[in-house]
Amino acid sequence: MITPDRPSPADTGPAIRELGSGDRRAAVGVINTAAGWYREFLPPEELHTPEMDESGWDAEADRMTWWGAISDQGLIGVTGSEPIGDVVLLRHLYVLPEHQRSGVAGALIRHVEETVPDPTRMIVAGTYTDNYKARGVLEKNGYWPAADSESVLRTYYDIPEDRLVSSIAYVKAVGSRGR
Ligand SMILES: CC(C)(COP(=O)(O)OP(=O)(O)OC[C@H]1O[C@@H](n2cnc3c(N)ncnc32)[C@H](O)[C@@H]1OP(=O)(O)O)[C@@H](O)C(=O)NCCC(=O)NCCS
């Protein structure tokens, strides 16, 4: 069980905190459990099982910050933020199935938005074109399909070609927020 270091008020959703190597196993568990959803719409040859292993999690930790959503039941959602120039990539957004549709992903997205470094112009998120859950949560949080989606994906993502052709990039401009 992971203890939140910054509990949120009960009515504002889960606590969000940065994850470290001690969270690796739980985080990979969340990712691979939530990624079971891909079997619903991806052809078998495009499935990567597991979606992520522990060495993959470490490799991602070298280039981005992992964030976790913590409830009284432990880690229930994860995401990552990766600054590249004046863009931040919102990556690996996963919520355990039994906690979905209760605002956990939205809380993670908002946390990433609130912690982007200056100067960030835009947040970019890539997902499968057929992933209506991810597209729905992105749109609900103010993200829009990029006009030049393939170009955005090729610029910012190091993903295999099979994933690229079945993916779409979403973008959201970052305001000054008075900083
Ligand atoms: C996509 C995902 C992260 C959303 O997490 P979540 O915590 O349920 O999202 P939130 O509760 O913050 O937002 C809910 C919104 O997401 C969309 N959504 C989530 N689950 C959905 C479902 N089963 N059917 C349709 N829309 C869904 C809707 O827009 C929904 O808003 P609504 O409830 O008002 O209709 C979660 O479904 C998940 O982990 N999926 C598996 C992994 C995945 O696809 N990750 C995305 C990788 S890019």
The ligand as an SDF file (V2000), in Angstrom:
LIG
                    3D

 48 50  0  0  0  0  0  0  0  0999 V2000
   -8.6870    6.3770  -20.8160 C   0  0  0  0  0  0  0  0  0  0  0  0
   -8.6890    6.2860  -19.2720 C   0  0  0  0  0  0  0  0  0  0  0  0
   -7.3050    6.6480  -18.7590 C   0  0  0  0  0  0  0  0  0  0  0  0
   -9.7380    7.2640  -18.7140 C   0  0  0  0  0  0  0  0  0  0  0  0
   -9.6350    7.2200  -17.3160 O   0  0  0  0  0  0  0  0  0  0  0  0
  -10.8500    7.6560  -16.3470 P   0  0  0  0  0  0  0  0  0  0  0  0
  -10.3000    7.8310  -14.9860 O   0  0  0  0  0  0  0  0  0  0  0  0
  -11.9870    6.7290  -16.5400 O   0  0  0  0  0  0  0  0  0  0  0  0
  -11.2600    9.0770  -16.9580 O   0  0  0  0  0  0  0  0  0  0  0  0
  -12.1180   10.2110  -16.2050 P   0  0  0  0  0  0  0  0  0  0  0  0
  -13.0180    9.5630  -15.2100 O   0  0  0  0  0  0  0  0  0  0  0  0
  -11.2350   11.2920  -15.7570 O   0  0  0  0  0  0  0  0  0  0  0  0
  -12.9620   10.7840  -17.4440 O   0  0  0  0  0  0  0  0  0  0  0  0
  -14.0810   10.0710  -17.8780 C   0  0  0  0  0  0  0  0  0  0  0  0
  -14.2850   10.4250  -19.3300 C   0  0  0  0  0  0  0  0  0  0  0  0
  -13.4480    9.5950  -20.1690 O   0  0  0  0  0  0  0  0  0  0  0  0
  -14.2040    9.0280  -21.2380 C   0  0  0  0  0  0  0  0  0  0  0  0
  -14.4540    7.6220  -20.9070 N   0  0  0  0  0  0  0  0  0  0  0  0
  -13.8450    6.9220  -19.9260 C   0  0  0  0  0  0  0  0  0  0  0  0
  -14.3180    5.6630  -19.9130 N   0  0  0  0  0  0  0  0  0  0  0  0
  -15.2200    5.5810  -20.8900 C   0  0  0  0  0  0  0  0  0  0  0  0
  -16.0500    4.5430  -21.3730 C   0  0  0  0  0  0  0  0  0  0  0  0
  -16.0420    3.3280  -20.8170 N   0  0  0  0  0  0  0  0  0  0  0  0
  -16.8820    4.7980  -22.4000 N   0  0  0  0  0  0  0  0  0  0  0  0
  -16.9090    6.0110  -22.9740 C   0  0  0  0  0  0  0  0  0  0  0  0
  -16.1490    7.0630  -22.5540 N   0  0  0  0  0  0  0  0  0  0  0  0
  -15.3130    6.8300  -21.5260 C   0  0  0  0  0  0  0  0  0  0  0  0
  -15.5010    9.8130  -21.2470 C   0  0  0  0  0  0  0  0  0  0  0  0
  -15.2970   11.0200  -21.9580 O   0  0  0  0  0  0  0  0  0  0  0  0
  -15.6810   10.0910  -19.7680 C   0  0  0  0  0  0  0  0  0  0  0  0
  -16.5260   11.1920  -19.5000 O   0  0  0  0  0  0  0  0  0  0  0  0
  -18.0500   10.9070  -19.0770 P   0  0  0  0  0  0  0  0  0  0  0  0
  -17.9840    9.9140  -17.9540 O   0  0  0  0  0  0  0  0  0  0  0  0
  -18.5600   12.2580  -18.6680 O   0  0  0  0  0  0  0  0  0  0  0  0
  -18.7200   10.3430  -20.2900 O   0  0  0  0  0  0  0  0  0  0  0  0
   -9.0770    4.8700  -18.8160 C   0  0  0  0  0  0  0  0  0  0  0  0
  -10.2650    4.4920  -19.4780 O   0  0  0  0  0  0  0  0  0  0  0  0
   -8.0160    3.8250  -19.0910 C   0  0  0  0  0  0  0  0  0  0  0  0
   -7.1100    3.6110  -18.2920 O   0  0  0  0  0  0  0  0  0  0  0  0
   -8.1350    3.1320  -20.2400 N   0  0  0  0  0  0  0  0  0  0  0  0
   -7.2270    2.0630  -20.5710 C   0  0  0  0  0  0  0  0  0  0  0  0
   -5.8610    2.5790  -20.9660 C   0  0  0  0  0  0  0  0  0  0  0  0
   -5.9310    3.6380  -22.0160 C   0  0  0  0  0  0  0  0  0  0  0  0
   -6.6480    3.5300  -23.0050 O   0  0  0  0  0  0  0  0  0  0  0  0
   -5.1200    4.6810  -21.8000 N   0  0  0  0  0  0  0  0  0  0  0  0
   -4.9790    5.7530  -22.7240 C   0  0  0  0  0  0  0  0  0  0  0  0
   -3.6190    5.6550  -23.3210 C   0  0  0  0  0  0  0  0  0  0  0  0
   -3.3460    7.0570  -24.3830 S   0  0  0  0  0  0  0  0  0  0  0  0
  1  2  1  0
  2  3  1  0
  2  4  1  0
  2 36  1  0
  4  5  1  0
  5  6  1  0
  6  7  2  0
  6  8  1  0
  6  9  1  0
  9 10  1  0
 10 11  2  0
 10 12  1  0
 10 13  1  0
 13 14  1  0
 14 15  1  0
 15 16  1  0
 15 30  1  0
 16 17  1  0
 17 18  1  0
 17 28  1  0
 18 19  1  0
 18 27  1  0
 19 20  2  0
 20 21  1  0
 21 22  1  0
 21 27  2  0
 22 23  1  0
 22 24  2  0
 24 25  1  0
 25 26  2  0
 26 27  1  0
 28 29  1  0
 28 30  1  0
 30 31  1  0
 31 32  1  0
 32 33  2  0
 32 34  1  0
 32 35  1  0
 36 37  1  0
 36 38  1  0
 38 39  2  0
 38 40  1  0
 40 41  1  0
 41 42  1  0
 42 43  1  0
 43 44  2  0
 43 45  1  0
 45 46  1  0
 46 47  1  0
 47 48  1  0
M  END
$$$$
